[in-house]
């Protein structure tokens, strides 16, 4: 499980998608963000969504994704992120967007079920346990590839999430926190015990392998992918990209 900063992680995902044009292998990645980060969707305004001063104070990175969706707090202590990259004409991946979300999210769902959680797909792109969201997912199709990545909440610090996202101080209250906890959940809460990242990682690997009928093997970026990653990382770090909107 690769642990890198936000700029590197997003650069790797885009590099893997781009490299599919040269026939590089399909990839499933599981990773964590260190330091913690806020990512905003491609079409969002950073200034509207993120408390930049709070992020600076807490050492939280801020980055724009190439996928859509909303702002997400990626807590190093509370989340595993996955990504899947494959050709957009891969026979295993439906062309229909909703069907492809259902399939790929199904891999995560089966991983969560291996841990003992009754997880379900909630269209368009969420995974829930007992009607509470435990995973949000986003997808893009470019470079002739499909890239889907998503969060898996192992734990959740709602107060810190409220601090780095643009939520007014008056809303950071016990009442608001309780309201969020009624809509969002995590693995620790649902199982009633501490669960290691290694245990979650193993369950997710099993979920991807069984759902897609594949065998995952550990691997490193190719020289070409590393070259692309370094180029894309400079883009993700640039003020022009982060404040694109």
Secondary structure, 3 states (H helix, E strand, C coil): CEEECHHHHHHHHHHHHHHHHHCCCCEEEEEEECCCEEEECCCCCHHHHECHHHHHHHCCEEEECCCCCCCEEECCCCEEEEEEEEECCCCCCCCCHHHHHHHHHHHHHHHHHHCCCCEEEECCCEEEECCEEEEEEEEEEECCEEEEEEEEECCCCHHHHHHHECCCHHHCCHHHHHHHHHHECCHHHHHCCCCCHHHHHHHHHHHHHHHHCCCCCCCCCCHHHHHHHHHHHHHHHCHHHHCCC
